[in-house]
Amino acid sequence: MQHFGDLDPATEEQLRLNNFEGKFDVKEFVGSISERLITQSKGSSGPFDPKPFIRTFEAVVDKLISVRKDVQAKTEQMEKSVRVAEREYSKKMADLNRGFEAVGSSFSTMESKMNEVGRTAVRIGEQLESIHVERQRAQAAHDLINYYNQFSRGDTSRLDALKKEGREGRSQVAVILRRLTTVAREVDLPSADKTRENIDKYCEKFEKDMIYLFDRCYRKGDPKLMHHCAQTLLDFNGGASCVQIYVNQHDFFMNKVRDTANHSDDLLWNTVSKPDEIPPKTESGLVELFGEIRATVAQESQIVQAVFPNPPFVMQVFLQRVFAQSIQQYMEQLLTKGSSLSDLAYLRILQLVHNQTSNLVEDLKAHELPSITPSKSSLEISEFRRVLSGALTVSGTSTTSVVSAMLENAMAELFVPYIEGQKYLDRESKSLGELYAGLLANFTRYHMRMQKGKSSMFDRMVDRLGAAAANTTTSGGSSTSAQAAALIMRYGGISSERMQDKTLEDTVREEDGLLSIDVAEKMLKWHAEAVGRCVELTSQNDVPKNTFILLRVLAEAIGAAYLETAIDSAIARLEVADPKLEPSLQPLEVLRSVDLICHLWQQYTNMALFPLAASSVTIRREMTIFNNQTVSRTEGAANTLIQRITDAIITWLSLQLLKQKKNDFKPRNDDLSFARVNTEPCVTCCEILEKVRDAAIQNISGKNREAFLTEIGVSFHSLLLDHLRKFPVSATGGLMLAKDLKSYQDTVASFNIPALHERFEFIRQLGNVFLVRPEILKSYITENYLGRIDSALLKPYLAQRSDWGQFETRFNENVDVEDVATDIASRGLKDRFKMAKLGTMVKDLEGLKLGEGISMGIPSGFTGSFSIAGRGLNNNNA
């Protein structure tokens, strides 16, 4: 085995202990040891000899084992040393803890003693303070008695000397005099009156001297001495006198004399009375005035804080003067000029001023002045007030919102004379009434002119407006809707007393009497402006009530004076029209306009007015009921009009059918008969039906159109049933009749009403009984629609066949006996239908389903109700 001494120096160097400290890499260690051996092996020419490697590595391992033993021995020795050191450290820490505990205990004892001493000192301090306060009170009372005795003797030398000592002396004199004034009121001695009089005279002289000094400093621009005077007067009597001098002599009030003539705004005054023009937002003179106020207040807020000890109070007095003098005077000038033009001008100017003043108030709130800490003199006063009651209250402090509250109150007081009670709303209603009356003047005169000399169709409208105009509130004043109705009657030239005798000289045009969407939009636009103005100017709690009042004004104008007037006029024209002439379908255009305007009106009401009443459930419900009643009244008038139109059309159709010649369906010349397509009554009836269809499609929509055309078709169906019983029909005439019935069917089919299709198919099949051969007639009338009708009821129609006499006996013999197994209900119906008219039977079958879903119901009269879309809340009419 190779010994350690056999290792080369480089290897021994690598086996030193310090090489194994820190970062150690085994591969590098083995490589460094074998590097020299590998070099020698490569240099040898013989085969590889492992012995040098074995000897070297054995020696290295032995050396490493030796090193490990040395390291273990050192580690054990160090561990022993550490354990000894730890025991010594623990012992030392225990000694230190005992020392700290002893020190903490000493400090606790000392703290307890200090707290006891502190409490004793506090008690002594309180006693000293109490003694000091008592001494101050005694000294103050002593001095006060001395001063009082001096005043009783008429001696003021001591106060005069104190007053000449400067600012501090004047401040002390102010406090003493205020206290003396309080004492003098309470003293009851024989000479008290004379003493009180001397004190009052001296106080008056002192106040005059201080005010004079303040005024002189104000003119010189000495803020420090002004502050001293203001503080002294504040301690003396609250300082109101110097505040008044400061405000009264301010340049803003002394030099500014305003008049509307100096700020002529031609554009505003030329357009403010025109309802179609946009309401003005500014007025040049008002803008200039408010600009000066903003600049002045911004400057004064700094000066007041520097001069006065109570700046919020001073700013309050200054701003009150601004509102009461400058703003109110100019506002009255503007409103006077607006009132001389029109009520609309007055209201727009009132809104303009309110809006601009609101903006001014918000801007002035930015100059809110902070609270002021009471001065030393104020503290002394408080101390003395605890001794003597009845001391003067000193405005040395203020809340942080005093100026803001004052501004809100000043603005409210500024507008109270114009909006209190019903003043504003009455004027708003009067303005709307005048505007509506002027807008509808030609419309109203046209409808009156058209009815001149006849039984007045305006009776209902005039009675309604007259009753509204005569309506008064419980307080005795006219209501707003009554005022609107009265204005509409006056401007429209309507007088309930002399309406029949009034002569209308004004020229009216046809278009003046037509309903117009543009006119309705104007009325709603003007109303929306009035409502917006009402929301801005009146209290939020009054908005629902005021909105309801303005809704009544609108309903009187657009409902009674506009829509119902046009409807009543159309009804009157239909009533006096010549029934021998073709009826005019122009009233359908009136219905279309009524429907559109009513829809627009109700959309406006639902979207703009009802939300404003959301805060009051009661008023909202009343508005809904009133609105629905108003619209129902308009719908009722429209129903009456459409019924009159229907009656006129049916009357005309009946007259045309009466023109049917006796031999139209029994011609002599067959060639001529075949050359003719339809008879003259058929052509005329089809033409009027087509006109009615086109007019209905153009002017009526939805369920209203369906109900109207259904009524026309059903009534014409009944006319044809009676018509076919009156004329004999030959074989050739049967072809003519079939052509006529086909034309009727095709025309009515263009109505696109399914119920009418079945009725006129029945009419066509009934007409075919004149075409079929006698031998198949019996089987024909037992099929299709005819099979559902008792054959006995068809005999009046069969009797009109020209060959009926030839086979009547045979036909009657071959009639089948009623089947015993027939349903009892059906037999009961047939027993009931043994009557002369087929139309009556069909009416009795109303609502009864025959066959495969076929209804032959015929309504009696006009059952459809004309309804207006977009009605008030909780109303779902189609």
Salt bridges, closest charged atoms under 4 A:
ASP8 OD1 - ARG36 NH2 3.21
GLU13 OE1 - ARG16 NE 2.96
ASP95 OD1 - ARG98 NH2 2.04
GLU134 OE2 - ARG137 NH1 3.50
ASP143 OD1 - HIS142 ND1 3.67
ASP193 OD1 - ARG196 NH1 2.83
GLU197 OE2 - LYS201 NZ 3.38
GLU204 OE2 - LYS208 NZ 3.44
ASP209 OD2 - LYS163 NZ 3.67
ASP209 OD2 - LYS205 NZ 3.29
ASP215 OD2 - ARG219 NE 3.18
ASP276 OD2 - LYS522 NZ 3.52
GLU288 OE1 - HIS263 ND1 3.15
GLU292 OE1 - ARG258 NH2 2.25
GLU300 OE2 - HIS250 NE2 2.65
ASP343 OD1 - ARG427 NE 3.01
ASP343 OD2 - LYS430 NZ 3.73
GLU362 OE2 - LYS365 NZ 3.46
ASP363 OD2 - ARG294 NE 2.71
GLU408 OE2 - LYS365 NZ 2.26
GLU420 OE2 - LYS423 NZ 3.50
GLU428 OE2 - ARG533 NH2 2.66
ASP506 OD2 - ARG445 NE 3.32
GLU511 OE2 - ARG509 NH1 3.63
ASP512 OD1 - ARG509 NH2 3.26
GLU529 OE2 - ARG348 NE 2.72
GLU529 OE2 - ARG533 NH1 2.88
GLU536 OE2 - HIS354 ND1 3.45
GLU564 OE1 - ARG464 NH1 2.44
GLU564 OE2 - ARG633 NE 2.80
ASP568 OD1 - ARG460 NH2 3.21
GLU575 OE2 - ARG644 NE 3.52
GLU582 OE2 - LYS691 NZ 2.99
GLU635 OE1 - ARG871 NH1 2.97
ASP694 OD1 - ARG693 NE 3.03
GLU706 OE1 - LYS703 NZ 3.94
ASP746 OD1 - LYS742 NZ 3.30
GLU761 OE2 - ARG764 NH2 2.57
GLU775 OE2 - ARG773 NE 2.88
ASP803 OD2 - ARG801 NH2 3.08
ASP816 OD2 - LYS778 NZ 3.64
ASP831 OD1 - LYS834 NZ 3.91
